[in-house]
Amino acid sequence: MKNHRLAGKFELCAALGLIWPAALPAQITIVAADMFNQPGQYYKAYANATNNTSVSVSGMLGTPGGPQLWDFTSGPAEVIYRFDYLAATNALHGAAFVAVGAQMAEQKTDVSVAVPQAWLYFTQNPTMGRMTYGFYDPGFAAGIGGDQEQEVFSSALNDFPATIQYGTAWSCSTTFTNTITFGDPEDPSGGFFSMDLLIAYSATAIVDAYGLANSPGLDFGDCLRVNELVTYDISYDSGDGFEHLSTDYVRNYYWLRPGRGIIAQVTSQQSSGVPPDDNFLTAAAVLRMFETNHRDSGAPDTGGGIQGFKMTLGKTSALLQWTFLPSVTRYRVDYTTNPTGGWQPLGSPTTNNYVIDFAAGKPATPVRFYRVVGLP
């Protein structure tokens, strides 16, 4: 919609050869343990300001299929959001959601004001995936002019399945209600009335692309792209039964990584009558994770991170440099020609803050990927 890691670990995607590896990567699989669903987990993300709902995403979305590289190291950073995960029984406004089955709550906070803005209530079902029961969001209520900040869904929304792979497709739907009030109920001149809204929410999603994603403050890793189309069918009742008011659409892209969950999210501008194109160029919202305490798959989480990394390409070699951290005594640099695995050390561990790869840049050398690992 992200880091505390092995001291000094950073993986840089560096295309030094002439081609991307041609072999299809091993199947990327996202399971419950990769998502955020445990008390105490959190992440932080950069986002655009809520009054800036016209963000250029030209070149950011990618294309169906793969492999490909998504670079989220740059983008809007006007706001920093923190998402905390806690037991629903310990969350504000949680009672109504716990009563219908919610066990977890996601709390969204704008760190600049340090006040939670919204809550999402859900349960991670081991067989079905994430079951979402509703939300508490004053911003949503204000956006539709509604009186109710709390929305309990008529039925749980299975918005992410238990296992997600390239080609996985799913759909989900639910309904919820709100009320819009016109006029002042205390105005003796009258003119006050209210109107009930029925919002039918439905979504269809497919994992349509795969590759690598590079995130700010983190590293790069295997990634799946989810293309989701959301439909809001809105009806109103002014006293004579519900009548259709409008049909609105939003398209979301989510990028999911093993051990990281949703590392980025791009939401299209809302459209009425016609769904947004798959390749929309302007977004209403862009979210990029840059810090988290969620453990990356197979990597210790001991804090730290590479700083000051840069790479200089020569005619027949590559110079890799970084800042030497006080918590690290030496560094190991690995390389591979296949980002799904097969890492090999580039020489012996070093006490320097640089290494030279004398094989890089030569015509016979294919694309190389590097990672720098700080050792205690």
N, C-alpha and C positions, 0 to 999 in steps of 0.2 A: 505497500500500500509504500544505521542499525547496529568501538567494540572492545570487548575484553577478550584477548586471545593469547595464544602462545607468544611470549615476548618476542617482538620483532618479526612476526610472520607476515609476509605480504606476497601475494602472487600477482605478477604483472604479465598481462598478455602482450607479447611483443612479436609482431609479425616481421621476422628478419629474413625469411626466405621468400620464395616466389609463389607458393600455393598454400591454401589451407589443407590440413590432412584430409584425404579423400574418404577414409573409412568412416562409416556411420558409428557415432559414439554408442557406448553401452546404454541400455535403457535407463533413463532417469526416472526415479520413482519418488513421489512425495507421499508420506504417511503421517499419521497423527503426531508422531514424535517430532516431526519437522516443523509443525505448526505451533502457534502460541496458545496453549491451553492448560498451563500449570500455574498455580499461585506463585507469585514472586517474579515471574518473567516480565521483561519489559523491552521496549525498543524506542528509539528516537528517530524522527524522520524530518527531513527538510520538506517544505511545501510552499506553494504560492499563497499570498494573502487572500482572504475571503472576498475582498473587494476587487481582486484581480482575477477575473474568470475568463480571461482570453489569453492563454499561454500557448505560444508556438511549440508544437511538438514535431515539427518537420524533421524527418530522419531519425526520430527516437523510437518509433513503434516497431520497426523491422517489418519482415514479411513472413507469410506462412512457410512452414518447412524449416530446414536447417541443414547443417549447423550455421549459426551466425553469432555475432557479438553485439550485445547491448551495452552501451557505455552510459551509466547513470552517475558518473563522477561530476557532471556539471548539470545545472538546471536551476529552477527557482528555489530560493532559500530565504524568502521573506518572513517565514514563520517556522518555528520548530515545535513539533508536537511530540509529546511523550505518551506512549500507550502502556498502561500497567494492567496486569492480569491478577485478579484476586477472586477468592470465593464469592459467589453471588450473595451469600448470606452476610458478607461483610461489606457489601457495596451499597452506596446510597441508592435509594429508590428501588431496592432489589426485591422487596417482599412479594409484589405482584408477580414477578417473573419466577421467583423460587417456587411459588405456589403452582405454577404450570410446568415445572420441570427443570428450570435453569440451575446449573451448578457453578458456572463461571461468569465473571463479568470482565469486560474490557473497558477501561477508563481512559478517555482521551483528554489530554490537558495541553493547552497552549502554555509553554514554559515561560513566556514573557509576562503572563499575568498570574501564573501558578494556581489557576483555578480550573478544576475539571469542567470541560464543556459538554461532554456526552458520554453515555454508557451504552454498551451492547451486551446483551445477556444470552448465554448459550450453554450447551452441554456437548462434550466430545463423546459421541457414541462410537464404541469400538467397531461396530459393524457398518453403520450408515455414514459416519463422518460427523461433521459439525451440524448440530441442530440449534438454530437461532430462534429465540422466543420473543424478541422484541427489543426496543431501545427506549432510552430517555434522552431527548435531544431538543433543548429549547431552540436551537438554531433551525432545525427542521420545521418545528411548529411555526416559528416566525416566518419562514420562507413561504409557507402555504397560507399564512394568515390564520392558523388554527389556534384553538384555545388550549388544547391538550399537549403537554410536553412529553407525556408518557404514552407509548404505543405498545400494547400487548397483542401479538399476532393471534389471529383466529386459530391458526394451526402452526406448528413448528416448521421453520424453513430449513430444509436440508441444503444449505448453500455451498458446501464443499464436501465431496464424497470422501470415504475413508482412505482410498488409494487413488492417486492421480498419476497418470503417465501420458506420454505423447499420444494423441488420438482419443483420450478419454473425453466423453461428452456427457452432460447431464442437464437437467432442468429442475426448476422448483417454483413453487407459487404459494401465496398466502394472501390474506386480506387484513386490513385494519381500518379503523374509523377515526374521525376527528370532527370537530364542530367549529364553524366560523360564525362569529357574532358580529352583527352590524348595528351601529348605533350605541347609545348609552342606556343601560337598563334603568338608570336613575333619572333620566331626562323626562320631566313631566309632559313634555310636548309630544312624546311618543317617538315613533320611527324605529324602535328597537325590534330586531328579530334575529333569529339564528337559523343556520342551515347545516344539516349533517352531511359529512362527506364519507363516502365509502371508497377506499383505495385498494384496488386489486393489483398486487405486485406479482410479476412473473419474470423469470430469467432463464435464458438458455445459454449454455457455456460449452466451449470446446477448447481443449489444449491443442492449438494449431501450429505451434512453433517451438523449437528447442535450440539450445546453444550454450553460450557463456554470457554471464552478466558481470559487469564490473561496478562495484558500489563505492561511494565515498566513505573514507575512513575504515573500510573493511578490506576486501580483497575481491578476486573474481572466482567464479565457480559455475558448475553446471546449473542450468536454468531451464524452466518450462514457461511458456507464455500462454495465459488463459485469455481467450476472447469471449467476453460476456455481453449479451444484449439484454438490458432490463426494460420492461414495459410497465408503465403505470396507467391503468385504466381507472379513471376517476369519475365517480357518479355523485350526484347530489340529491338531497331530499329536503324540500322546503315545506313538506306537509302532505304531499300527495303520492309518496313513494319515490324510490330512487330512479333518476333519469341520467343517462350518459352525458357527461360534461366534456371530457377530452381524453385523448390517448397520447401519452408522452413517452419518449424514449431516451435512454442514456446508454452509451456503450462504455464498458470498463475493460481495460487491459490490466491483468495482474501478472507479475513475474515471480515465480516460486522457485526457491532453492532448497535443496536438502540441508537440514540443520538450521535454516534461516527463515523458513516460511515465506510470507509475501515481502519481498525486498523492495518492490516498487509498484505503484499503481498510477494509471493515467485514466482520467474520466473525461469523456467528451462533454461538450456543451449539450444541454437538453434540447430536444427537437420535438415538435408536435406533428403528428400525422405520418411522418416518414422517419424511419430509423437512421441514425448517423451512419455515414459510410465507414467501412472497415479502416480506411486509410485517412481518417480525419486529420486535419493539419493544426487545428486549434482546440485546446483542452480547457475545461473548466477547473480541473484540479490535477496537480502532479505531486506525488508523494514519493520520497526517496529515503529509504532507511540508511542511517549512517552509524548507529551505535546500538548494541544489544547485549544482554547477558545470556541469550540463547546459545547453547553450545553448537558450534559447527560440527557436522558429522565427522567423527574420527580425529578431531583436533583438540588437544587440551585447551582449557580456557584459563590462562594464567595472567592475562592482562598484557598491556604493552601494544606495540605496533611499529612497523617500519616508519621512519620519518625522513623527510628530505630525499626521498628516492628519486633518482634520475638516471637516464640511460643515454649514452652518446654512441652513435653508430659511426664507425670508421669504414674505410674501404674494405678491410678484410677482418674486422673484429668489432666487438661491442664492449664498451666500458659501462659497468653497473656500479653506481655509487649510492650511499645512504648515510644517514647520521648515526654515529655510534651511540647507543643508549647506555646509561649507567647500569641498568639492570641486566645487561648482557655482557658475557665475557668473550664470546666468539660467534661467528656466523657461518651457517652452511647455505650455499647457493645450489639449488637443484634446477634441472631443466628437463623438458620432455618435448616430444614432437606430437604428442597426443594428450590434450588437456584432460581426458578422462582417467589418466593414470600413467604408469610407467616412468615415474620420476627417477632421475639419475643424478648423483652429485657432480657438480662442476668443480672437480678438484677436491682438495681436503678442506675442512673447516678453517676459517681465517680469523685472525685478530685484527685485520684491517677493516676499513669501511668501504672497500671496493673489491671487485674482481674483474678480470678481463676474459671474455670468451673469444678465443682466437679462431674458433670455427664459424662464428656467426658472420653473416653477410656474404659468405662464399656461395657461388652458384650451386655447388653440390650439397649445401646444407638446407634442409627443408625448414618450414616454419618452426621456431622454437618458442616455448613458453617457460618463464622463469618463476621461481619462488625463492624468497630469502627467509631463512629461518633463524631467529635469534636463539642462542643456546645459553643456559645459565652457567 
